[in-house]
């Protein structure tokens, strides 16, 4: 187990952010791995984070188990599995920074557009039914790839699902189930890459009580945010998360 106090000074806020994200404030958990990576290698940070995410998924799925959209999950989960396999198979050929930069820029543009429409007084209506659900398939693949690379599958998922204007709890429940399944699909890839070690598991175990408590705190907080205000918060978080991904990707490519 890691014993460096500097690591835990960074890991504690990282795990709290993950918990708030799993509780419903989607997206902010993407900051966790880069934050931990200030003290340990990015690979070790990601391997510590995965079992924490899996435990937090149990809490969030249980809390929102009655509110989820079956059609979205049936469409996006198979394509996310393809994306995870692609991220694993192409790890040696595709620079993660390029993926993060692209996803980050698209996320920021999408969220800013939606917020601008609301600011101008134009209601953001739910998306019309799709003739061919190719957008959902592409979003699922993108979510799988970015989740495999850096646990950053939230923005592609949100870009597809947010315009549907689901009820707040349905959006959170659908997201919770989607990423709970995605995180389990990633386990074989992490094992194959040798990223799951005794050190990562013991460190994750030490952080689990905080992980569970922060997830319940996120559930408690998000249920006190009105539905309309909730979507504005999520769009705002998507701008921040997208900017962070774009910055990390650009720095990685330049370096």
VEXMI-379814 format. One record per residue (C-alpha): x, y, z; residue in three letters. Coordinates in nm, 3 decimals, m for minus. Layout:
N
TORDO       xx       yy       zz    r
TORDO        X        Y        Z  ALA
...
***
This chain:
255
TORDO       xx       yy       zz    r
TORDO    0.000    0.000    0.000  UNK
TORDO    0.116    0.353   m0.074  UNK
TORDO    0.219    0.536    0.244  UNK
TORDO    0.330    0.872    0.101  UNK
TORDO    0.130    1.152    0.278  UNK
TORDO    0.151    1.369   m0.036  UNK
TORDO   m0.035    1.102   m0.232  UNK
TORDO   m0.322    1.095    0.019  UNK
TORDO   m0.335    1.475    0.029  UNK
TORDO   m0.425    1.452   m0.340  UNK
TORDO   m0.615    1.123   m0.335  UNK
TORDO   m0.867    1.233   m0.070  UNK
TORDO   m1.009    1.526   m0.273  UNK
TORDO   m0.988    1.309   m0.587  UNK
TORDO   m1.203    1.037   m0.428  UNK
TORDO   m1.450    1.297   m0.300  UNK
TORDO   m1.486    1.434   m0.654  UNK
TORDO   m1.542    1.080   m0.781  UNK
TORDO   m1.812    1.031   m0.519  UNK
TORDO   m1.991    1.354   m0.609  UNK
TORDO   m1.976    1.252   m0.975  UNK
TORDO   m2.120    0.909   m0.901  UNK
TORDO   m2.385    1.071   m0.686  UNK
TORDO   m2.514    1.263   m0.986  UNK
TORDO   m2.285    1.557   m1.061  UNK
TORDO   m2.163    1.388   m1.377  UNK
TORDO   m1.823    1.463   m1.520  UNK
TORDO   m1.619    1.609   m1.238  UNK
TORDO   m1.471    1.269   m1.155  UNK
TORDO   m1.251    1.298   m1.464  UNK
TORDO   m1.023    1.523   m1.260  UNK
TORDO   m0.941    1.240   m1.017  UNK
TORDO   m0.678    1.049   m1.217  UNK
TORDO   m0.479    1.361   m1.320  UNK
TORDO   m0.491    1.478   m0.958  UNK
TORDO   m0.353    1.149   m0.823  UNK
TORDO   m0.099    1.145   m1.106  UNK
TORDO    0.073    1.444   m0.946  UNK
TORDO    0.201    1.200   m0.682  UNK
TORDO    0.217    0.863   m0.863  UNK
TORDO    0.236    0.745   m1.224  UNK
TORDO   m0.081    0.790   m1.434  UNK
TORDO   m0.099    0.411   m1.482  UNK
TORDO   m0.094    0.349   m1.106  UNK
TORDO   m0.346    0.630   m1.050  UNK
TORDO   m0.585    0.472   m1.302  UNK
TORDO   m0.543    0.125   m1.153  UNK
TORDO   m0.618    0.257   m0.802  UNK
TORDO   m0.922    0.443   m0.930  UNK
TORDO   m1.090    0.152   m1.109  UNK
TORDO   m1.184   m0.058   m0.801  UNK
TORDO   m1.297    0.260   m0.625  UNK
TORDO   m1.524    0.340   m0.919  UNK
TORDO   m1.669   m0.012   m0.914  UNK
TORDO   m1.761    0.018   m0.546  UNK
TORDO   m1.905    0.366   m0.596  UNK
TORDO   m2.111    0.230   m0.886  UNK
TORDO   m2.286   m0.006   m0.643  UNK
TORDO   m2.399    0.290   m0.433  UNK
TORDO   m2.515    0.504   m0.726  UNK
TORDO   m2.695    0.219   m0.905  UNK
TORDO   m2.875    0.125   m0.583  UNK
TORDO   m2.976    0.487   m0.516  UNK
TORDO   m3.123    0.535   m0.867  UNK
TORDO   m3.218    0.174   m0.947  UNK
TORDO   m3.580    0.263   m1.026  UNK
TORDO   m3.512    0.546   m1.271  UNK
TORDO   m3.328    0.462   m1.593  UNK
TORDO   m3.383    0.451   m1.969  UNK
TORDO   m3.374    0.100   m2.115  UNK
TORDO   m3.345    0.210   m2.479  UNK
TORDO   m3.033    0.420   m2.424  UNK
TORDO   m2.857    0.139   m2.240  UNK
TORDO   m2.944   m0.122   m2.504  UNK
TORDO   m2.806    0.109   m2.773  UNK
TORDO   m2.493    0.241   m2.603  UNK
TORDO   m2.357   m0.048   m2.395  UNK
TORDO   m2.268   m0.282   m2.686  UNK
TORDO   m2.097    0.004   m2.870  UNK
TORDO   m1.912    0.103   m2.551  UNK
TORDO   m1.780   m0.253   m2.527  UNK
TORDO   m1.647   m0.215   m2.883  UNK
TORDO   m1.486    0.114   m2.783  UNK
TORDO   m1.318   m0.040   m2.478  UNK
TORDO   m1.175   m0.320   m2.692  UNK
TORDO   m1.059   m0.067   m2.952  UNK
TORDO   m0.893    0.145   m2.683  UNK
TORDO   m0.715   m0.163   m2.550  UNK
TORDO   m0.612   m0.296   m2.895  UNK
TORDO   m0.494    0.041   m3.027  UNK
TORDO   m0.316    0.157   m2.712  UNK
TORDO    0.024    0.120   m2.877  UNK
TORDO   m0.079    0.312   m3.192  UNK
TORDO   m0.313    0.591   m3.080  UNK
TORDO   m0.184    0.873   m2.864  UNK
TORDO   m0.422    0.925   m2.570  UNK
TORDO   m0.358    1.299   m2.588  UNK
TORDO   m0.515    1.320   m2.933  UNK
TORDO   m0.831    1.147   m2.812  UNK
TORDO   m0.854    1.370   m2.503  UNK
TORDO   m0.801    1.686   m2.708  UNK
TORDO   m1.075    1.595   m2.959  UNK
TORDO   m1.326    1.492   m2.692  UNK
TORDO   m1.248    1.801   m2.485  UNK
TORDO   m1.295    2.049   m2.769  UNK
TORDO   m1.621    1.886   m2.884  UNK
TORDO   m1.753    1.880   m2.526  UNK
TORDO   m1.683    2.248   m2.468  UNK
TORDO   m1.841    2.354   m2.798  UNK
TORDO   m2.149    2.141   m2.733  UNK
TORDO   m2.203    2.262   m2.376  UNK
TORDO   m2.142    2.629   m2.461  UNK
TORDO   m2.395    2.607   m2.746  UNK
TORDO   m2.661    2.460   m2.518  UNK
TORDO   m2.600    2.718   m2.244  UNK
TORDO   m2.611    3.000   m2.502  UNK
TORDO   m2.947    2.883   m2.632  UNK
TORDO   m3.089    2.882   m2.280  UNK
TORDO   m2.943    3.224   m2.205  UNK
TORDO   m3.111    3.368   m2.514  UNK
TORDO   m3.441    3.234   m2.391  UNK
TORDO   m3.472    2.958   m2.650  UNK
TORDO   m3.589    2.649   m2.462  UNK
TORDO   m3.364    2.348   m2.508  UNK
TORDO   m3.613    2.088   m2.624  UNK
TORDO   m3.568    1.717   m2.614  UNK
TORDO   m3.413    1.568   m2.925  UNK
TORDO   m3.649    1.428   m3.188  UNK
TORDO   m3.670    1.049   m3.221  UNK
TORDO   m3.388    0.909   m3.434  UNK
TORDO   m3.448    0.730   m3.759  UNK
TORDO   m3.111    0.555   m3.743  UNK
TORDO   m2.947    0.570   m3.399  UNK
TORDO   m2.595    0.612   m3.533  UNK
TORDO   m2.526    0.904   m3.299  UNK
TORDO   m2.583    0.680   m3.000  UNK
TORDO   m2.356    0.412   m3.142  UNK
TORDO   m2.076    0.662   m3.209  UNK
TORDO   m2.119    0.814   m2.863  UNK
TORDO   m2.103    0.469   m2.705  UNK
TORDO   m1.782    0.382   m2.890  UNK
TORDO   m1.628    0.717   m2.796  UNK
TORDO   m1.730    0.672   m2.432  UNK
TORDO   m1.572    0.326   m2.430  UNK
TORDO   m1.244    0.446   m2.581  UNK
TORDO   m1.205    0.747   m2.351  UNK
TORDO   m1.312    0.547   m2.047  UNK
TORDO   m1.050    0.282   m2.121  UNK
TORDO   m0.780    0.546   m2.169  UNK
TORDO   m0.842    0.770   m1.868  UNK
TORDO   m1.181    0.696   m1.704  UNK
TORDO   m1.315    0.993   m1.906  UNK
TORDO   m1.618    0.843   m2.078  UNK
TORDO   m1.862    1.097   m1.934  UNK
TORDO   m1.846    1.371   m2.201  UNK
TORDO   m1.929    1.147   m2.503  UNK
TORDO   m2.215    0.989   m2.306  UNK
TORDO   m2.351    1.330   m2.207  UNK
TORDO   m2.325    1.478   m2.557  UNK
TORDO   m2.567    1.209   m2.678  UNK
TORDO   m2.798    1.183   m2.376  UNK
TORDO   m2.829    1.542   m2.248  UNK
TORDO   m3.029    1.671   m2.549  UNK
TORDO   m3.295    1.411   m2.472  UNK
TORDO   m3.384    1.613   m2.160  UNK
TORDO   m3.460    1.311   m1.948  UNK
TORDO   m3.595    1.367   m1.599  UNK
TORDO   m3.306    1.437   m1.361  UNK
TORDO   m3.320    1.102   m1.180  UNK
TORDO   m3.363    0.909   m1.507  UNK
TORDO   m3.053    1.075   m1.649  UNK
TORDO   m2.852    0.996   m1.335  UNK
TORDO   m2.981    0.638   m1.312  UNK
TORDO   m2.908    0.568   m1.678  UNK
TORDO   m2.558    0.713   m1.641  UNK
TORDO   m2.498    0.511   m1.323  UNK
TORDO   m2.591    0.179   m1.483  UNK
TORDO   m2.403    0.258   m1.805  UNK
TORDO   m2.074    0.330   m1.629  UNK
TORDO   m2.117    0.047   m1.379  UNK
TORDO   m2.126   m0.198   m1.670  UNK
TORDO   m1.849   m0.015   m1.857  UNK
TORDO   m1.617   m0.030   m1.555  UNK
TORDO   m1.662   m0.407   m1.522  UNK
TORDO   m1.594   m0.451   m1.895  UNK
TORDO   m1.263   m0.267   m1.844  UNK
TORDO   m1.143   m0.509   m1.576  UNK
TORDO   m1.009   m0.779   m1.816  UNK
TORDO   m0.819   m0.514   m2.012  UNK
TORDO   m0.658   m0.377   m1.695  UNK
TORDO   m0.566   m0.729   m1.586  UNK
TORDO   m0.417   m0.807   m1.929  UNK
TORDO   m0.210   m0.489   m1.916  UNK
TORDO   m0.084   m0.580   m1.567  UNK
TORDO   m0.232   m0.264   m1.417  UNK
TORDO   m0.404   m0.437   m1.124  UNK
TORDO   m0.145   m0.500   m0.852  UNK
TORDO   m0.139   m0.570   m0.478  UNK
TORDO   m0.025   m0.213   m0.422  UNK
TORDO   m0.310   m0.061   m0.621  UNK
TORDO   m0.575   m0.285   m0.460  UNK
TORDO   m0.456   m0.223   m0.101  UNK
TORDO   m0.440    0.152   m0.161  UNK
TORDO   m0.788    0.150   m0.313  UNK
TORDO   m0.916   m0.047   m0.012  UNK
TORDO   m0.783    0.220    0.224  UNK
TORDO   m0.978    0.486    0.033  UNK
TORDO   m1.305    0.290    0.003  UNK
TORDO   m1.480    0.422    0.319  UNK
TORDO   m1.434    0.777    0.193  UNK
TORDO   m1.544    0.669   m0.156  UNK
TORDO   m1.872    0.526   m0.027  UNK
TORDO   m1.944    0.822    0.202  UNK
TORDO   m1.877    1.079   m0.071  UNK
TORDO   m2.103    0.896   m0.316  UNK
TORDO   m2.394    0.901   m0.070  UNK
TORDO   m2.319    1.270   m0.012  UNK
TORDO   m2.343    1.328   m0.386  UNK
TORDO   m2.679    1.147   m0.400  UNK
TORDO   m2.808    1.357   m0.108  UNK
TORDO   m2.694    1.684   m0.265  UNK
TORDO   m2.813    1.620   m0.620  UNK
TORDO   m3.165    1.535   m0.505  UNK
TORDO   m3.190    1.883   m0.358  UNK
TORDO   m3.115    2.052   m0.689  UNK
TORDO   m3.429    2.127   m0.901  UNK
TORDO   m3.443    1.945   m1.234  UNK
TORDO   m3.405    2.253   m1.456  UNK
TORDO   m3.117    2.392   m1.250  UNK
TORDO   m2.954    2.046   m1.250  UNK
TORDO   m2.912    2.051   m1.628  UNK
TORDO   m2.752    2.395   m1.619  UNK
TORDO   m2.506    2.265   m1.358  UNK
TORDO   m2.425    1.962   m1.575  UNK
TORDO   m2.368    2.176   m1.884  UNK
TORDO   m2.140    2.402   m1.680  UNK
TORDO   m1.945    2.104   m1.549  UNK
TORDO   m1.915    1.970   m1.904  UNK
TORDO   m1.746    2.296   m2.010  UNK
TORDO   m1.496    2.264   m1.724  UNK
TORDO   m1.431    1.894   m1.782  UNK
TORDO   m1.404    1.941   m2.159  UNK
TORDO   m1.154    2.224   m2.113  UNK
TORDO   m0.951    2.006   m1.875  UNK
TORDO   m0.944    1.717   m2.124  UNK
TORDO   m0.849    1.949   m2.411  UNK
TORDO   m0.568    2.103   m2.204  UNK
TORDO   m0.432    1.765   m2.094  UNK
TORDO   m0.447    1.636   m2.452  UNK
TORDO   m0.273    1.942   m2.597  UNK
TORDO    0.002    1.935   m2.334  UNK
TORDO    0.055    1.562   m2.398  UNK
TORDO    0.085    1.613   m2.774  UNK
TORDO    0.316    1.913   m2.747  UNK
TORDO    0.537    1.739   m2.492  UNK
***
